[in-house]
């Protein structure tokens, strides 16, 4: 039978079952494995919390992922129901199907399927399993598998640990909203009550002020985190967290106040930043760095491929430091928005473009006080960035003739797909770029840009502006 027809029949069967909640609860032990996947999706989207809790308890596969599923309402209620369904400790699970679920993944991941049962190996495997923690299911099962292959016996405690450990993958956001606080408290209680059977793995941690629920940080394995976002955190709080994040790949900091760049906290920050050997992405905003960027670049790994420094007060000296750094020739994404270094000079930025030309795919220089003369000067350097796909330079005082010239020259870039350009200065009745916009003149500009793109056979490139 056609797979699409089979899937549709399964979905219809799932909806039919869910019309009677008691019937579903009674039938879970007996329904075929193939019906579990459509039944879970339908139950999740419909917010059937009791059924979801029961399904987790008898889940017939090694792992369960939310994948692309999004709850319409009561999101935290649904997550709590699913976590509450985990049979921990395992002895509490009386299901006739046996205890098969090892990994519950509550993260939203559009590329992830509901289960990894399609992966065929000598033992159950999950593509999303934690790799770093010594308490991770994958590491415990690998140890047990190697021991069996070598004919080595496991002690009773080791076997029990490998069989009983479960893994909960969840992205955590620390903020001051009441419902988030309640969920984090519930999560902490569940982990503590599991007596070590439940490994909480957080890959993406977002902190909006450290005052919110610090208890969760005490039970997290910081070595699991690969994405950290912090807003309004003090330097000593950042330094404390950094110490355990040995596998961090992406770091975003905003509104971080350093009293002095010669002080102890900043020195410790640089030391620990230099120990993040796996760091690939660094995003700083409202992180004042005027004439200090060279200190930061000195400790960052040379393979850094994303650098975003918005509202960092960068000077032309900082641009020079960046152009001379080991990271420049590796960068794929560069965001220097809201730094007015072009008001000083543009030659160092030309050198920077030469250095990044072999790798740069995404460039943003919005609101950098770039004038006609500066833009005309960097056009030849932009044309060397043959991998460039996205170029944003909005909110700069550019005239229409120079915009036309840029459009004509950028046609040589084979991979360019998206350009955000500034509204030309003649569209404003006054020099204040945030007021007095003439909408009719803007419409004429947009029509001219569209016509030029068509004439130059560049309809596949999207040119847009912020209005």
Buried (B, 14 or more C-beta within 10 A) or exposed (E): EEEEEEEEEBBEBBBEBBEEBEEBBEEBEEBEEEBBBBBBBBBBEBBBBBBBBBBBBBBBBBBBBBBEBEBEEEEBBBBBBBBBBBBBBBEEBEBEBEBBBBBBBBBBBEEBBBBBBEEEEEEBBBBBBBEBBEBBBBBBBBBBBEBEEEEEEBEEEBBBBBEBBBBBBBBBBBBEEEEBBEBBEBBBEBBEEBEEBBBBBBBBBBBBBBEBBEEBBEEBBBBBBBBBBBBBBBBEBBBBBBEBBBBBBBBBBBBBEBEEBEEEBBEBBBEBBBBBEEBBBBBBBBBBBBBBBBBBBEBBBEEBBBBBBBBBBBBBBBBBBBBBBEBBBBBBBBBBBBBBBBBEEBBBBBBBBBBBBBBBBBBBBBBBBBBBEBBBBBBEBBBBBEBBBBBBBBBBBBBBEBBBBBBBBBBEBEEBEBBBBBBBBEBBEEEEBEEEBBEEBBEBBBEBBEEBBEEEEBEEBEBEBEE
